[in-house]
Amino acid sequence: MMLAVVIPCFKVKKHISSVINSIGTEVGRIYVIDDACPENSGEFVRKNVSDRRVKVLFHKVNLGVGGAVMTGYQEALKDGCEIVVKIDGDGQMDTRYLAKLIDPILRKNADYTKGNRFYDVEHLKSMPTRRMLGNAGLTFATKLMTGYWSIFDPTNGYTAISNTALSRVPFEKISKRYFFESDMLFRLGLARAVVKDIPMPARYQDEKSSLRIGKVLFEFPPKIILRLFKRIAYKYFVRDFNLGTIYLVGALLFMFTGGIYGGYHMISNYINNAEAPSGVVMLAGLPIILGFQLLLSFFSYDLFTEPVEPIQRVLADVGFVDKKMKVVRE
């Protein structure tokens, strides 16, 4: 079993050596991606780190954390690595948790695992309040967008993925910047991959996060909404037509009908300075109430249809031929 670690590098020269040195011998490949780092972190690693497992890759222009990780992922696939772990180069991810991170994948109980810093309440004391609140809000939006209702802390970049799941990720479509982790979950959701959270404490150095609240508020919502519509369309209208489809269509029809009918009479009564008859109020309100109930039923159905069977197990059972990896799984 070939285990690889991908480390995107941008302004991490201060910590990168200690991060690499902390990686255990169970890891066979370490890919360091210099994302046009102004500190020349990649060149620093090449000259000062003698670990033979390390392979330094360079970007001529900055592609963002997502672009750097995608470069590492593709290189790992070419080298035949079976599990790929992503670790940041700033020292905020404890490599002692690497074994726990890959264990569900090794046991074929998951296709993708990620850290969850919110599991232990005591450890949350070290997390800045603003970051905690922002992460909580983004988590709910990500649940809607991806259909992974059981996960938390979607921006946690400490992740591991099987080559089976990784070979199904459309690298050219993944967001290259700060939306990378959330977009990765969205793509895995479309592939029906099983994602599991691994509890681990938050650990912060003296580095400041480059992710700004303004950037999240203005850049993330359009992307989240677009991907939410894509997921619903694909899951409930393209791939399948199921009970959830009926719930959703019924909810939209009832709420739209009630809203149009009620809105029309409200405007008409306002113009004529008349009171709305109780019958009109009932005819407008009842469809909206029924539509809301159907919408709740839809979300309940969506919650219970989260992927539970790892695709690496499903594809192995049918002897799937992976065209990208060119290996036969029996």
N, C-alpha and C positions, 0 to 999 in steps of 0.2 A: 504494500500500500504506500503510494507516494503522496506525502503531505507537503503542501507548499504554503508559504506566507507571502502576501503582497503588502508592501509598505509604500504608500504614496508620500512623496517628500516635497514640501514647500515650506521654507523657513523653519526647518527642524534640525539644523546642524548641531545645535546644542545638545539634543537628546538622542539623535539617531544611532550613535555608537552603542549606548547603553541599551537601547531597545533591541538591537540586533544581538548583542551579547547575552541578553536575557532569554532568547529563544532556545528551547531545548533541542536535544539531539534527535528527537522523534521527527523533526521537520527536515525534509530532504532538500527543499529548494527555498531560497529567500529572494524575492524579486523586489528590488529597490527602484522605484520610478521617480526620477528627478523631473518634476513638472515645471521645467524652466525656472528652477529655484534661484532667486537672486543671491543666496548664500552658497550656491554650488554644492548643495548637500550630496548629490550623486558623486561628484568628483572627490569630495571629502571621504566618502565611504570607500571609493575605489582605491584611494591612496592609504587609508588608515585602518581599514578592516580587512583582515587576512582570511576570514572565514570562506572556505571554498564553496560553500552552499550559496553564497551571495552572487547575484547577477544584477548589475546596474543597467537600467534602461533610461534613455534621455528623451525628453520632449523639447523640440526647438522652440515651441510656443506653449504658453500655459493653457492647459485644457480643463483645469479644475480637478477636484478630487475624483469626480466620477470618471473623467477621461483617463486619469492616471491609473485608477483601479481597473478600468476596462483593458488597458494595455497590459497590466499584470495578469489579469484573468486569461486573456488570449494567449499570452506566452505560456502560462501554466497548462492550458489545454494542449498546446503544441507539444509540450514536454511530457504529456501523458499523466499529469498529476490527477489524483482521484478526489482529493479534498483540498480546497483552497481557502485559507483564512486571511482575512483582511485586518491589518493592524495599523493604526496611525503611528507616525514617527515622532509624536510629541511626548511620548512617555505616559500618556493618560490611560493606557490600556494595560492591565496587568497580565503578562504572559503566563502566569501561573494558572489562569482560568482557561487556557487553550485546550487542555485535555477535556474539561467539562463541555466546552463548546463543540468539539467534534464528536463526542460520544454518541449523541442521538443519530448522527449521520452514519457513523460506523455500524451502529446497530440497525440501520435502515428504518429508523423510527421518524426520521425527518430528512428533508432535502436541503434545508437552509436553517441555520440557527443564528441567533443574535443576542447580544447582551441586553439586560434589562436592569437599569440602575434604580428603578422604583420599587423593587420587590421588598427590600428591607427598609422599613421606615427610619430606623436609627441612622442608616448610612446616608439618608437624604439630607441630613443636617449639613453635609459638606457641599451640597449643590446650591448654587446661587438661586434665590427666590424667583428672579425674573426668568431664568432659564427653566426652572421647574414648572412655572405657570405656562410658559410658552410651549413647553414640551407636552404638557397635558392637553392643551388645546389642539396642537398638531396631531397628537395621537388619535383623538376622536375623528378628526377629518381624514386621517389615514385609514382608520377602520372602515369608514364609509367608502373610501376610494378603492380599497384593495379587497374588502370582504374578509380580512383577517381580524375578526372581532376579539380573539383571545390574546392578541399581542399588545404590548405597550412599549413606550420609548422608541418610536420608529426612527429617530435620528441617530440612534446608537450605531456607531460604525464598526464595532467589534463583531465581526460576522464570520461564518463559515458556510461553505456551499459545496455540494457534491458535484462532480463533473457531469453527472446526468442532468441535473437541473441547470448547471451553468451552460451546457451546450444548447439549451433551449431559450437562452436569453438573447434577444436581438440587440447586440451591442450597439449597432448604429442608431437605435431608437432611444437608448437610455440617456437620461438627462446627465450632462457632463459636470454640472456645478453642484450647488448645495442641495438640490432636490434629488440628488442621486439615490440616497438610501430609500426614500419614499417611492421613487419611481421603480427601483429594483423590486420592492415588495409588490407593486402593481403588476409588473411583468411576470413575476413568479405566480401571482394570483391567477393570471390568465392561463398559465401553464398548469394550474392545479397542483402546484408544489406545496408540500407541508412545511410550515414555518413554526419553529418553537423558540420561546424565550428562555434564556439562561440567566438566572439571577446572578448579579455581581455588583459589588459596591462601586459608587462613583469615586473617581480619583482625579483630582485636579492639581496641576502644577502651577507655575507662575505665568503660564501662557494665557493670552486673552483669545476668546473665541472670535473668529473672523465672520461669523454669521450674525448679521444685524437684524433687529426686529423689523425695521422698515423694509428690508429686503424680503423677509418672510411674508409680511402683510400684503405687499404689492405683487410679488412674483409667484407665491405659492397658490393662492386661491384660484386663479384661472386654470392652472395646471391640474389642481385637485378636481375641480368641477368637470373639466374636459375628460379626465380619466375615469371619473365616476360614471359619466354617461357612457363611455366606451365599455366599461366593465358590465354595466347593466344590459346594454345592447347585446354584447357578446354572450353573456351568461344566460339571459332570459329570452333572447329572440333569435340569435344566430346558432349557438351551440345546442340549445334546447328550448322547448316550450313546455313549461311545467306549471305547478300550482302557484309558484311565485309570480309567474307572468300574469296569471289571472288576477291575483291580488293587486298587482301594480296597475294593470290596465283598468281594472274596476275602480281602484282608488282615484286614478287620474280622471276617469270619465265622470264619476259622481261628484268629485270636488270641482271640476271644471263646470259641470252643468249647474250645480248649486250656486257657484260663484257668479256665473253669467246671469242666471235667473234673478238672484238676489240683488246683484249690482244694477241690473236694468230697472227693477222696481224701486230700488232705493233712489236712483237718480230721477226717475219719473215722479215719485212722490215728493221729492225735494223741489222739483220744478213747479209742481202743482200745489205745493204747500199742503199736502195731505198725509194722513197717517197710514202706515202699511197695515193692511188687514192681517189678522192672526193667521189666516190660511196661507197667505203669501209668505209670511215669516217661517211657517212650518215647512212649506214646500222648498224654500231656499235653504233652511238650516238642516233638514233631514239628510239630503244627499251629501252635504259637507261632512256631517257627523259620520255617516256610513263610509264615506271616502277615507276619512281619517282612521277609522277602525280597520279598513282594508289595508291602509298604508302601514299601520302597526303590525298587521299580520304579515305583510310583505317583509318587513325588517326582521320579524321573528323567524320567518322561513329562511331568509338570507343568512341569519346568524347560525342556524343549525345545518347549513349546507357548506360550511367552511371545509376546505380539503382536510381529510384525515388519513388518506392512503398515500404514502410517499411515492412519487413517480419513479424513483429509482427501484422500488420494489415492484411496482406495476409493470414497468418496462422489462425488468428482469424476468418476470413470470411469462411474458409472451415472447421471449427471445428477441427483443427489439434490436435492430441494427442501427446504431448511432452513426448517421452519415458524417457528422462533423468529426467525431472521434475515431470513426472507422474501426470500431470494435463490436463484436457480437456479444450481447448479454444473454446468457442462458440461465 
